[in-house]
Amino acid sequence: MINTINAIYKNGRIIFDSDIAIPDETKVFVSYLENGNDDFYLNSSEYSLDKIWANEEDDIYEELLKK
């Protein structure tokens, strides 16, 4: 199973946003966001998600949740 954990890279170290327990010798994959591209990807995702979630056809489900 793959888990995603927020962290920052500072002074040659990866610093996690929260305490986590990872067993020794666990294989990890590291991905990173290049500085300056964060807003582009967030805005692109927001546009796509708005098309999916912000539509009148799904309003009926919101009404069902209120009951």
Order of alpha helices (4+ residues) and beta strands (2+ residues): beta-beta-alpha-alpha
